[in-house]
Amino acid sequence: MSAPAAPPRPSDLAAVIDCHFANRGLTPEPVIAQSWYRSITQHHLDPAQRHVDNLLSASEVRQHQARHEAWLNLAGQGLNGLAQRVAPAGFAVLLSDRNGITLDARLPNDTQRYTRAGLVAGACWDESIAGTNGIGTALAAGVALTIHRQEHFLSSNARLSCSVAPLFDAQNQLLGCLNATCLHDEGPKQAQHLTLQLVSLYARMIEDAHFRQHYRDRLTLALNPEGQAGDLAARQLLALDENGRVIGANRAAFLNHPQALLGQRIDQLLPADIDQLLELTRGGARGVTLRAHAEQRPLDIGLRVPAGYRPRRVPADKRANTPHPGLDSLAGEDPHLQQAVRRLRKVLDKDIAILLGGETGTGKEAFARALHQASERHAGPFVALNCAAIPESLIESELFGYRAGSFTGANRKGMKGKLELADGGTLFLDEIGDMPAHLQTRLLRVLAERELLPLGAEAPVALDIQVISATHQDLAALIASKGFREDLYYRLSGMRVQLPALRERSDRGTLIERLLAGLPGAAGLRLDDEARRCLLGHPWPGNIRQMLNVLRYAVALAEDGVIGLDCLPEEVLASPAPPRLLEQQVEAMEARHLLELLQRQRWNMSAAADAAGISRSTLYRKMKLYGIVQPNQR
């Protein structure tokens, strides 16, 4: 008795699939070739199979539709709208659930031809039953696509041309798909491009209607690239809970934020929290334009506020019990930051403006608040203005204020600007590089004269403020391109401090532990060795802001008191280690060893150099490199 034939090797099978398409003058797209491969190896289907039993009984169809009644009612408008546009051209329009079962259909006048082809409610088009086909493959791959004629796996379906878009819910999970199919289309596949675009457009409309219905009692945001309010495919929708965290989003938002989106605070995505958005939009009455943290292009933002919504307010006693971290806490154990803090303490209360530089998320506002708390002005106000978060049309009144009756639409009582509100305290101008040019001149005059003339005021107001500015931009380049006034730069940068990126800090391990310990729900949790190595090796493009978000995610997923690799988001697991990671770790170890050696030798330079086996000049050079300063020189 002969042994059974060995199954074809993957390379042989791929060659057979390529040959099938080549004989028909076709080149399969990767998603279609992969579907053919699944149809053979996983589903064990025969492409020559003539009959497929994929229809539910009439009673099963009714039961299935009843279970999806709410979804059918919601999607019905989109289904009808698409059918009105494509049915005259001979297209059937189908709505299917996530299992590939058709829930509803809109057929052209010649219904019998489409019914015989299985284009009816109650037909199951899952890949495991029908092989490569529009509905089943779109659901399996999660992408919009067209399966044209002989790209179908079963030869009995080779007369169909199907353009399909998957439908996702607000948690980025499949709901089903929308499909437009025609029979006996002899034209090229490229002729279906417009049909696929229409199907995708109506799919987005159905998804957005589902989002609006599901979150009708929640704050929701609509984000459109500036000037593209009519581009439905680009519109991002976000739903927020009472703490300002994202609890739902549409497909466009998930595609624009491939990192963990659900659970992020809105001020991690936009330069404004809930209260600021409510203020900027006047409770949702008008749109604003902001630049998102991860976007280069400004976004037009609309806020929808449900009826009866009341802004959440943190009680004063709760705020008092959560003190802001001080300068030493923010510096951690990093020698460069420790030296920067020592220098900052020396200029406090000396009427010297401070300019903080650093990438987004490095903690510039946290340092500004800590500087205010460490100064003699700590009992006065700390007033922050994000120059990138306020529309250009509003930033003048926000900064300089106005008096009653100054212009039409103004507050009847007038409004104090940030400069006046900061009198006796500290004014923090974040993202100063985004300040409009015409306001730079006015700000320079106020800072030089130490007095302010609000719009509509008859007399100037004297100002006593400490100014701290921050930017992630290269102000020297902006000055060279005439985008920033050079004289204002010198007025703001009495002392400039560049905050290091997280990947450059030598105390990342300690910082991870400190941030983790401060998170709600983290008590008793520990990082295992693999998770710790992964966190230490991540380049952290979003810096401390990103690390906090990752740790919150990990705390939520932790089990049995341990945070392992399976608790970390894909953005961290998939990232390669930075090229200088090993070198940075060696430098950090050498800096710590050198500091400990100097302390043991009571800062006797000759003794420390001898103990380290290096010359005194080398010792001084390494101290300068690592920012180590003798106590008597601080």
DRENTORNU-533976 format. One record per residue (C-alpha): x negated, y negated, z. Coordinates in steps of 0.2 Angstrom, whole numbers, padded with zeros to 4 digits, always signed. Example, Ala and Ser with C-alpha at 12.3 -4.5 7.8 and 13.67 -1.06 7.14 Angstrom:
% residues 2
-0062+0022+0039-0068+0005+0036
This chain:
% residues 634
+0000+0000+0000-0008-0017-0005-0010-0031+0007+0002-0046+0006-0005-0060-0004-0014-0073+0006-0005-0090+0007-0012-0103-0005-0025-0114+0002-0021-0133+0005-0033-0138-0009-0025-0126-0021-0007-0131-0017-0012-0150-0019-0019-0145-0036-0002-0136-0041+0008-0152-0035-0004-0163-0045-0002-0152-0060+0017-0152-0059+0018-0171-0060+0004-0172-0073+0013-0160-0085+0028-0173-0084+0017-0188-0087+0019-0193-0069+0007-0199-0055+0015-0196-0038+0013-0209-0024+0005-0202-0009+0021-0202+0001+0030-0191-0012+0015-0179-0014+0015-0177+0005+0034-0173+0005+0031-0160-0009+0018-0152+0002+0030-0152+0017+0044-0145+0007+0033-0130+0002+0022-0127+0017+0034-0132+0031+0052-0129+0024+0047-0115+0012+0059-0121-0001+0059-0116-0020+0059-0130-0032+0069-0119-0044+0083-0116-0032+0099-0121-0040+0112-0121-0026+0110-0130-0009+0123-0127+0005+0122-0145+0012+0140-0150+0014+0149-0151+0031+0167-0145+0032+0181-0159+0032+0184-0157+0050+0165-0158+0054+0164-0174+0043+0178-0182+0053+0170-0177+0070+0153-0184+0064+0161-0200+0059+0170-0202+0075+0154-0200+0085+0147-0214+0074+0162-0225+0073+0154-0241+0081+0139-0239+0070+0150-0237+0054+0160-0252+0059+0145-0263+0061+0136-0257+0045+0152-0257+0035+0150-0275+0029+0132-0272+0023+0138-0256+0014+0152-0266+0005+0140-0280+0001+0127-0269-0007+0141-0259-0017+0148-0275-0024+0131-0279-0032+0126-0262-0038+0142-0251-0041+0145-0260-0058+0128-0254-0064+0133-0236-0060+0126-0234-0042+0133-0225-0028+0129-0232-0011+0127-0221+0005+0125-0224+0023+0116-0209+0032+0112-0206+0051+0095-0201+0057+0097-0183+0053+0100-0187+0035+0119-0183+0035+0129-0195+0025+0142-0205+0035+0150-0216+0022+0149-0218+0003+0155-0231-0010+0156-0223-0027+0158-0230-0044+0174-0227-0054+0169-0211-0061+0169-0203-0044+0169-0184-0049+0151-0185-0057+0144-0192-0041+0154-0180-0030+0147-0165-0039+0130-0171-0036+0133-0171-0018+0134-0190-0016+0148-0189-0003+0151-0191+0015+0146-0176+0025+0131-0171+0014+0115-0167+0023+0099-0173+0014+0086-0169+0027+0070-0163+0019+0071-0146+0027+0087-0143+0017+0085-0153+0001+0066-0155+0000+0059-0171-0007+0073-0183-0010+0077-0202-0006+0086-0200+0010+0076-0186+0018+0059-0193+0013+0063-0211+0018+0068-0204+0035+0053-0193+0037+0041-0206+0031+0050-0221+0039+0047-0232+0024+0058-0239+0010+0055-0230-0006+0062-0224-0023+0062-0206-0028+0065-0205-0047+0072-0191-0057+0058-0177-0057+0050-0183-0042+0064-0174-0032+0058-0157-0026+0073-0147-0031+0076-0147-0050+0095-0148-0048+0092-0166-0041+0081-0171-0056+0095-0182-0063+0095-0193-0048+0086-0210-0045+0087-0215-0027+0081-0231-0019+0082-0230+0000+0078-0240+0015+0077-0233+0033+0087-0242+0047+0079-0245+0064+0086-0250+0081+0080-0263+0093+0068-0251+0101+0060-0247+0084+0069-0230+0083+0077-0223+0067+0096-0226+0066+0098-0219+0048+0096-0226+0031+0104-0235+0017+0104-0228-0001+0108-0233-0019+0108-0219-0031+0112-0218-0050+0114-0203-0061+0105-0199-0078+0094-0215-0078+0082-0212-0093+0072-0228-0089+0055-0229-0080+0054-0229-0061+0048-0247-0062+0066-0252-0067+0072-0248-0050+0061-0261-0041+0075-0274-0040+0087-0261-0033+0075-0256-0020+0073-0274-0015+0092-0276-0014+0093-0260-0003+0080-0266+0009+0088-0283+0010+0105-0276+0015+0096-0264+0027+0088-0279+0036+0105-0287+0037+0113-0271+0045+0098-0270+0057+0100-0288+0062+0119-0286+0065+0115-0271+0076+0102-0281+0086+0114-0296+0088+0128-0285+0094+0118-0275+0106+0110-0291+0114+0125-0303+0113+0124-0306+0132+0105-0309+0132+0093-0323+0127+0087-0320+0109+0074-0329+0098+0073-0330+0079+0056-0333+0073+0053-0338+0054+0037-0343+0046+0038-0362+0044+0048-0367+0028+0054-0349+0026+0071-0349+0035+0080-0340+0021+0067-0326+0020+0077-0312+0029+0063-0299+0028+0051-0311+0037+0063-0316+0051+0058-0309+0068+0071-0307+0082+0067-0304+0100+0078-0301+0115+0072-0306+0132+0077-0301+0150+0079-0313+0164+0060-0313+0168+0056-0318+0150+0050-0300+0144+0054-0293+0127+0067-0279+0129+0071-0277+0111+0066-0283+0093+0070-0281+0075+0059-0271+0062+0050-0287+0056+0045-0291+0074+0038-0274+0077+0028-0275+0060+0021-0292+0065+0016-0285+0082+0008-0268+0080+0002-0268+0098+0014-0264+0112+0028-0277+0110+0041-0271+0122+0038-0277+0140+0027-0292+0135+0031-0309+0142+0037-0322+0129+0023-0333+0134+0010-0320+0129+0017-0321+0111+0021-0340+0111+0013-0355+0120+0029-0357+0130+0039-0348+0143+0058-0347+0145+0060-0363+0154+0049-0372+0142+0059-0365+0127+0076-0370+0135+0069-0388+0137+0061-0389+0120+0077-0382+0111+0089-0392+0123+0097-0376+0128+0097-0369+0110+0105-0384+0102+0090-0387+0091+0075-0378+0083+0057-0381+0087+0041-0377+0078+0027-0368+0088+0011-0359+0083+0011-0341+0090-0004-0335+0099-0007-0321+0086-0002-0332+0071-0011-0345+0061+0005-0351+0053+0017-0361+0063+0034-0353+0066+0051-0361+0066+0060-0355+0082+0078-0354+0086+0084-0349+0103+0102-0342+0106+0109-0344+0123+0124-0334+0128+0139-0342+0136+0137-0343+0155+0118-0341+0155+0110-0348+0170+0091-0350+0169+0082-0340+0182+0073-0350+0196+0060-0343+0207+0063-0348+0225+0051-0360+0233+0046-0348+0247+0042-0335+0234+0031-0347+0225+0022-0352+0240+0018-0334+0244+0009-0331+0228-0006-0342+0229-0016-0346+0213-0033-0338+0212-0048-0349+0217-0063-0353+0207-0074-0340+0215-0061-0327+0212-0060-0332+0193-0079-0331+0192-0079-0313+0199-0097-0306+0198-0102-0312+0181-0118-0323+0183-0114-0335+0169-0097-0339+0176-0104-0340+0194-0116-0353+0188-0103-0362+0178-0092-0363+0194-0107-0370+0204-0109-0384+0191-0090-0387+0191-0090-0390+0210-0103-0403+0208-0093-0414+0196-0077-0412+0205-0070-0429+0212-0084-0438+0202-0071-0445+0189-0079-0434+0176-0068-0427+0162-0070-0408+0160-0068-0399+0143-0065-0380+0144-0069-0370+0128-0066-0352+0125-0056-0339+0115-0037-0337+0117-0033-0328+0133-0050-0332+0143-0041-0340+0157-0043-0359+0153-0027-0364+0161-0031-0353+0176-0048-0362+0178-0040-0379+0176-0027-0375+0190-0041-0368+0201-0051-0384+0198-0036-0395+0204-0034-0384+0219-0053-0386+0224-0052-0405+0222-0047-0419+0233-0032-0421+0222-0025-0404+0227-0010-0412+0236-0006-0421+0220+0003-0415+0205-0004-0403+0192+0004-0407+0175+0000-0396+0160+0004-0400+0142+0001-0388+0128-0003-0399+0112+0001-0384+0101+0017-0379+0109+0026-0396+0107+0032-0402+0089+0023-0417+0083+0039-0427+0083+0041-0424+0102+0023-0424+0108+0022-0443+0109+0037-0445+0121+0031-0429+0131+0014-0437+0134+0018-0456+0135+0036-0456+0140+0049-0470+0137+0060-0481+0146+0080-0482+0146+0087-0488+0129+0071-0486+0119+0079-0478+0104+0095-0469+0098+0097-0452+0106+0085-0455+0120+0089-0450+0138+0100-0464+0146+0088-0465+0161+0072-0464+0151+0059-0451+0154+0042-0451+0162+0028-0444+0151+0015-0431+0157+0002-0445+0159+0013-0454+0171+0019-0438+0180+0001-0433+0183-0003-0450+0192-0013-0445+0208-0016-0428+0202-0023-0418+0187-0017-0419+0169-0022-0403+0159-0021-0405+0140-0022-0387+0133-0026-0385+0114-0032-0403+0113-0038-0399+0095-0020-0398+0089-0016-0416+0095-0010-0426+0080-0023-0439+0074-0012-0454+0077-0009-0450+0095-0028-0447+0098-0031-0465+0096-0017-0470+0109-0023-0457+0121-0041-0463+0120-0035-0481+0124-0025-0475+0139-0040-0465+0146-0052-0480+0143-0041-0493+0151-0033-0481+0164-0016-0489+0161-0001-0483+0151+0013-0493+0142+0028-0481+0139+0039-0485+0124+0051-0499+0129+0042-0504+0145+0038-0522+0148+0023-0520+0159+0009-0506+0159+0008-0493+0172-0009-0490+0181-0015-0472+0181-0026-0462+0193-0028-0445+0185-0041-0432+0183-0041-0425+0165-0045-0407+0160-0044-0402+0142-0046-0385+0134-0047-0378+0116-0051-0362+0107-0056-0372+0092-0073-0379+0086-0071-0397+0089-0087-0401+0081-0081-0394+0065-0064-0404+0067-0074-0420+0070-0084-0417+0054-0068-0414+0044-0060-0430+0052-0047-0419+0061-0053-0425+0078-0059-0442+0084-0078-0441+0089-0075-0455+0102-0061-0446+0111-0072-0430+0111-0085-0439+0121-0072-0446+0132-0065-0429+0136-0081-0419+0137-0090-0427+0152-0094-0409+0156-0091-0395+0144-0089-0377+0150-0088-0362+0138-0078-0348+0146-0085-0331+0140-0074-0319+0131-0070-0304+0141-0081-0292+0131-0096-0303+0136-0092-0303+0154-0104-0291+0164-0091-0288+0178-0077-0280+0167-0076-0265+0179-0073-0275+0194-0061-0287+0185-0051-0272+0179-0049-0266+0197-0045-0283+0204-0031-0286+0190-0024-0269+0193-0023-0271+0212-0013-0287+0209+0000-0280+0198+0018-0275+0205+0019-0256+0207+0000-0253+0206-0002-0249+0225-0010-0232+0227-0014-0230+0208-0031-0226+0202-0039-0225+0185-0047-0209+0179-0064-0209+0172-0059-0207+0153-0046-0222+0155-0059-0232+0164-0072-0229+0150-0059-0233+0137-0055-0250+0145-0073-0254+0147-0077-0250+0129-0062-0260+0121-0067-0277+0113-0052-0286+0120-0048-0298+0106-0034-0305+0117-0046-0306+0132-0039-0307+0150-0021-0310+0144-0022-0294+0133-0030-0284+0148-0016-0289+0160-0003-0283+0147-0012-0267+0144-0013-0264+0163+0005-0268+0166+0009-0255+0152-0002-0242+0160+0006-0245+0178+0023-0242+0170+0018-0225+0163+0007-0219+0177+0012-0202+0185+0006-0194+0201-0004-0209+0206-0016-0208+0191-0019-0219+0176-0026-0208+0162-0028-0210+0143-0010-0205+0140-0005-0221+0149-0014-0233+0138-0007-0241+0122-0012-0236+0105-0021-0253+0102-0034-0248+0115-0036-0230+0111-0038-0233+0092-0051-0247+0094-0069-0244+0091-0082-0249+0104-0090-0266+0101-0107-0264+0093-0116-0273+0108-0107-0263+0122-0122-0253+0127-0133-0268+0126-0121-0278+0136-0120-0264+0149-0139-0263+0151-0140-0282+0153-0127-0282+0166-0136-0268+0176-0153-0278+0174-0145-0294+0180-0138-0285+0196-0154-0277+0199-0164-0293+0198-0152-0302+0209-0153-0289+0222-0172-0289+0221-0173-0307+0224-0162-0307+0239-0172-0293+0247-0188-0303+0244-0179-0318+0251-0181-0328+0235-0200-0326+0236-0204-0327+0217-0222-0320+0218-0216-0305+0229-0201-0302+0218-0212-0302+0202-0224-0290+0210-0210-0278+0215-0202-0279+0198-0219-0276+0189-0218-0292+0179-0226-0309+0178-0218-0324+0186-0215-0332+0169-0205-0317+0164-0196-0317+0180-0191-0335+0178-0186-0332+0159-0175-0317+0165-0167-0328+0179-0163-0341+0166-0156-0328+0154-0144-0321+0167-0139-0337+0175-0147-0333+0192-0151-0349+0202-0161-0350+0218-0149-0355+0233-0159-0371+0236-0157-0377+0218-0138-0375+0218
